[in-house]
Amino acid sequence: MPNRFSNQTYETSSAQEKRWMRPVAIELVAFNVKNTHKIYLLGCISVLAALYTHTNLFVWSAWFSFHVVLIAMRVKLMYRYLKLVNRNQIDAAALYYEKNTYIVGISGLLWGCTSYLFAYSEQYLLNVMYLMYVIAYAYSSVINFASHYPSMRLFILSYGTGLLLSFAAAGWLIPSLQTGLMYWLLLGGVVLFVTALFKQGLQLNRIYVNSLLFEYKNIQLIDSLTKEKESALSAIASKNRLIASTAHDMRQPVLALDLYANWMTEDANMAAELSPKIKIATRAVINQFDAMFDLAQLNEDQVKINLVEMDVLSILQELCDQQQIIAKARGLVVRRRLKSQIIKRDPILLKRILGNIISNSLKYSQRGGALVACRLKKQSLFIEVWDTGSGIDEQELELIFQEFYKSSTHAGTNDGFGLGLSIVKRLSQKLGHTIHVRSKLGAGTVMAVEIPLCPKTT
């Protein structure tokens, strides 16, 4: 849309606005034009009834035949356009209309040339009727096409061309007309009329552009408010789930700690027996607080990344030693196949990721345990955690990374909020890691973290 058609308030400054306005403007044209075919035909019949005894038979029959063909073309255009719109193929409908805008030009040219039919008539009433037709049809068409500037411009240019051609043809066929002052006054009046018509069309187009831009901005504002509302409701729901999950899942280890403390108060000799259990319960509480802290930082986008060069072997050994204590208490074992590899990563965040994966693998293992392994492939280091758990159904592979998700079909411990793998995924995205999961029901799961390596570290 040309910039000169925008006022000081709204301007089509973005390609997105133009893309939105194009099909809407064409839809307005279709709405205005789709029910005018009968009126168009009646207008042709009225002109024919007024002139068929005053004009050459070949001329008016050819004129009427052209209009009948044009009406058929208009009906076909509107039918196919509306069919695409009803199928919700808006862009395809707009493209189809624009490919057939030449029909608008033919319509304007034919009606402009209609003035030639009246050139032979000396009857005052016929000339008055012609003047009424010129003004009425021209202005009604400009109003119908005003929302879509290319259609409006094409109609006015073709209509004005038809008027000028008709006057030129009449002057050439009837030389006596050119000797009269009235002929040249009428010719000048035609030029002024087309100019005024074009200016009126520009004003209408400007009004349409401003109204469409206002509608577009309202739609964008509503969409923005809707998204903000949904985001706020989602955040509230997430916090509510976290509170509910906290109250439920933290209750068990805290009650256990309270119970162990009472037993030790009653019998100090039970300290050796209760100490491992206290350590496990304390670790469960700490893990849950860590999960809450990690989630809060991720939601507030406050996670700071501090890249340093380190040997991944030391981190993995530390994690395996920590998890081995928990595994032993449940009759499980953490095996390892590790290798030394220098990487440049954030050690704290990497521990969070790998610790959650190892802990999760032990949680859903009733026998055996977990295997932590490293392997190099091309320009990446794969840290894999194999478990002997119940496995994950293929339909749940994406769900396990959602916040608060706990599979009802997997046998495992009830500790935790269902946040571990969600945190793993979000932290991995921040660090540029890729998570791979393979699983088989009844056989276990393999979860691997792919860490890209710099060429000099391979």
N, C-alpha and C positions, 0 to 999 in steps of 0.2 A: 504494500500500500504506500503510495507516494507520501513523503513527509509533509507536503503542503496541505494535506487534508487533515492534519492533526492540529488541535488548538493548543493553547498554552498549558492546559490542565492535564491532558492525557496524550501521550505520544507512544507510537508503536516502536519502542526502542529495542525490543528484543525479538529474536527469531522465534522464540516460543510463543509470544503473543501473536505474531503473524500466522504461525502454523495453526493456532487455535481459531483465529478470526476467519481464515479462509473458508473452511467448510461451513461455519455458522453463517457467514454472509451469503454464501450460495444457497443455504437452506432457507434463508429469508426470501431470496428471489423465488425459489421454488414454491414457497408458501403463498407468495403474492400472485404467481403466474398460473399455478396448477388449475385454478377454477375459472380462468378467463377464456378458455377455448370456445365456449358457446357464445360468449359476448363477441369475441373476435369474428366468429362465423356470421353472427347477426349483423355486425357492422359491414361485412363484405356484401351481404345480401341487400342491406339498405342502400349502399352505394350503387350496386347493380340495378336495383329497382328504380333509382333516381336517374340513371344515365343510359339504360339500355336502349331507349328510343332516341337519344341525343348523341350517341357515340358509335363509331364504327363497330360492326358486329365482331370482327376479328379481334379488335383491340380489347373490348371489354370482356370477351370470352376468354382470351389469353390471360388477361389480368385476373379474372376470377379463378381460372384453372391453377395458376401459380399459387394463389392464396389457399386453395383447397389442399394442394400438395404440401404447402407450408404448415397448415394446421395439422396434417397427418404427421409431419416431422416433429412438431411441437409436442403432440400427444405421445409419440414414441419416446421422445427425450424425457418427458416427465415421468412416464410409466417406468422406464428402466432406472431412472435416477431414484425414484421413490422405492423401487424394489430393492435397490442396494442399501438405501437408508433403513428400510424395515429389517434387513438382515444385519444391521448394525455395522455395515461396511462404509463408514462415513467418509474416510479418505478416498476410497475407490469411487464413491458416488460423486464427490467433488471433482475428482480427476475426469470422470466420464462427462460431467457437465461442461468442464472447461474445454474438453476436446470437441464439443459440439456447440460452442458459443457462436459459430458462424451462422446458426439459425437465427440468432438475434439480429445479426447484421442483415440477413436476407429480408427479415420482417420489416426492419426500418427502411430498407431500400425500396421495397414494394409499396409501402404506405407513403413514402415520400414521392414516389413516381405517380401515385394516384392523382396528384394535381394536374398531370398531363391530360387526364380524362375530362377534366372540367375546362380545359383551355378552349374547347370548341363551343362551349355553352355560353349563351348571352343572357340566360335567364338569371335574374337577380336572386331568386330563392335558392337556386342550385348553388350559386357561388357562396351564399350565406351558409348553406348546409356544409359545403366543402370546408369553409373556414372553421366551423364548429368541429368538424371531424379532425382537422389538422391539430387544433389546440387540445381537444379532449384526448385524442389518442396519444399525442406526443407527451403530454404531461402525465397521463396515467402510466405510460410505459416507463418514463423516467422514474416515477415513484416506485414502480415494481422492481426496477433494476438498480436502484440507488445504493442498496447495501453492498453490492458487488461492483466495484469501480470498473473493471475491465468490460463487464456486460453493459453497464450504463454508457460508457464512453463509446463502445462499438455501436450501440443503438443510435446515439445522437449523431455520430459521424455518418453512419449509413443513411439515416433519415434525412439529414441535411443534404447529403450527396444526392439522394433521390429527388428532393425538392428542386435543387439547382439543375439537375439533369432534365427534369420535366420542363422547367422554364426555358432552358436552352433549346430543347427539342421543339417546344411550341413556337419559339421565336424563329427557329430555322424552317419549320414547316409553314408557318404563317408569317411571312416577312413584314406584313403590315403592322403586326403587333409591336415590332421594334421601333416603329416611327412614333409611337405614342408615349407620352410621359408616364402614363400609368404603368406600363410594362416595367420600366426601370425603377419606378417607385416600389412596385411589388417585389422586384428582384432584391432591392435594398432591404425591404421589409423582411424577406426570407432570411437574409444574412443576420439581421438584428434578432429575429425570432430564434434562430439556431443558437446564436451567442447567448441570448437570455436563457434559453433552455439549458445550455451547458452550465451556466452559472448557478441556476437553480438546482441542477443535478449535483454540483459540487457542494452546495450547502446541505442538501439532503444527505449526501455521502458523509460529510463531516459529522452530521448528527448521528448517523448510524455508527460510524467509527467510534465516536465518544461513548455512545451507549453500550457498544459491544466491549470496549475496553473497560468500562465501568463494571459490566457484568463479569468479565474475566477476572478483574481484580477482586471482586466480591467472592467469586468461586475459589480463587486462590486463598483468600483470607479465611473462608469457611473451612477449606481443606486443612489449612495450617492450624486453625483452632481445633479442628476435629482430631488431628494427629497429636497435638499437644495434650488434648483431653485424654486421648487413649493412652498416651505415654504416661501421663500423671496417674491414671487409673491403674495402669500396669505396674507402675512403681509402688503404688499403695498396696495393690494385691500382693506384689512380691514381698514387701515389708511385712504384711499381715501373715503370709505363709512362713516367712522367716521367724516371726515371733511365735507363731503356733508350733513350728518345728523345733524351735529352741526350747520352748516349754516342755515339749514331749520328749525330745531326744536327749536333752541334758539332764532330765530328771533322774534317769536310771543310774548314770555314773556318780552323780552327786549323792543320791541316796545310798549307793554302795559305799562311798567314802565315809558317809555318816555312820553307816552300820559297822564298817571296819574300825573306825575310831572308837565306837562304843565297846566293841569286843576287846580292843587293846586296853581300854580303860579298866575293864572288868578283869582281864587276865593279861598281864604284861608278857607272859611266856608265849603268847600267840603272835608276837611281833614277827618272828622269822617266817611263820606261815602266811601272815597277812601282808607283809611288805611287798611281795610281787603283785598281789592283787591290787594293793593301793597304787602301786606304780602304773598298772594297766589302766585303772579307773582315772588316775590323774592325767595320764597321757590322752585318754579319750576326751576329757574336758578341754585340755589344751588344744587338741586337734580341732575340736568344734569351735573354740574361740578363734583359732587361726583361720578356719574357713570363713567365719563371719567377718574377720578383719580383711581377708583377701577380697571377699565379695564387695565390702564397702569401698575399698580402694578402687576396684575395677569399675563400680557403678559411678564413682565420683571422678574417674579418670585421673587418679592420683598415683598410679603405679609408675615409679621411677626406674628406668633401666640404666644399669651401670655395667658396661661391658669391660671385662678384664680377661687376660689370657690365663688359662688354668688347665690343669690336667683333670679330665673327666673321671679318671680312675679313682682319685681321692674322694670325690663327691659320692660316687656309686658305692664305694666301700663303706663310707659313713652311713649312708641310707640303709644299706643291707644289714649293717650291724644293729641299727636302731630297730628295724622291722623284724629282725631275727628274734628279739626278746618277745615281741608280741606274738610272732608265729609259734614260738616254742610253747607259750602258754596255751595255745589252742591245738597243740599236737601237730603243727605244721613245720615246714623247713623252708628257708630261703637259700636257694643255690645261686651260684654266680659263675659267669664266664665273661670276665672283664678283661679289658686291655687298656693300655695307656694311650691317650690321645689328647694332644693339646688343642683346645678350642677357645674361641673368644666369645664368651657369653656372660650373662649376669648369674653368678653362682647362687644367689639367694632365690631368684625366681626359678632357676633350673631345679633347685632342690624342691621347691613347692610342686612343680610339675611332676617330677619323677617320684617324689614321696607320695603324692596322691594316687598315682597309678599303681605303685607297689602295694600301698595300703588297701586300695580297692580290690586288687587281685586276691589278696589274702582274705578279705572280708567275705568273698563269695566262693571260697575254697573250703570244702569240708574234709578233704584228705589231701595228701601230697604237699602242696605249697606253691611256691613261685620260683621261676628261674629268671634272673636278670642277666642279659647278654648284650654284648656290643659287637657290631660288625661294620665294616667299611664297604660302601658301594658307590663307585664313581666319585662324585664330589660331595658325598654326604656321609655322616655318621648316624647309624641307626642304633638307638638304645631300645631294646625289646624287653618286654616283661611277659613271660609265659605263665599261665596258671592252670591248675587242674580243677577248676570250678565247674559249674553246671552249664556254662556256655550262654550265649546270647542269641535270641532269635533274630533272623535277618531284618525283620520289620522294626526291631528295637535298636538297631545299631546307631541310628541318628538320634533317637530319643534319649539315649543314655547321657548325652552331653547337655541336656536341658537342665535348668535349675530345678532343684527339689524333686527330680525324677528318681523314683525307686521302683524297680521292677517287682511286681507282685508274684511273678512266677519263679524268681530266683531265691534259693535258700541261702541265707547269709546272716550276718550280724545285723542288729537293728540300730547300731550307733551311727551317728552322722546325720546330716540334713539332706543328703542327696545333692550336695554342692561340689563334691570333689572333682568329678569329671567336667562339670561346667567350668570350674576355675581352670582346669587343665587346658581346655580348649581356648578360653579367652586369653590366658597367659601365653599360650603357644602362638596365637595369632599376633600378639604384640611383639614376640621375639622372632617371628618369621619361621617358626617350626611347623612341620606338618605331622598330623596324627593319623596313623594307619591302624585299623582294627580288623582282625580276622577272628571268627569264632565259629564253633560247631557245637550244637546242643549236645550235652552229655560228655563232651570231650575237653572243653576248656576254651580259653580266649588268649589271643596274642595281641598286645597293644604296643605299638612302636612309635617312638618320637624320632622324626627325621630332622637332623640338624645340618644345615648346609655348612660346608667347610670352605675356607679360603684356599686358593691353589697352593699357597706356600705351606699350609698346614697338613696337606695330604701326604 
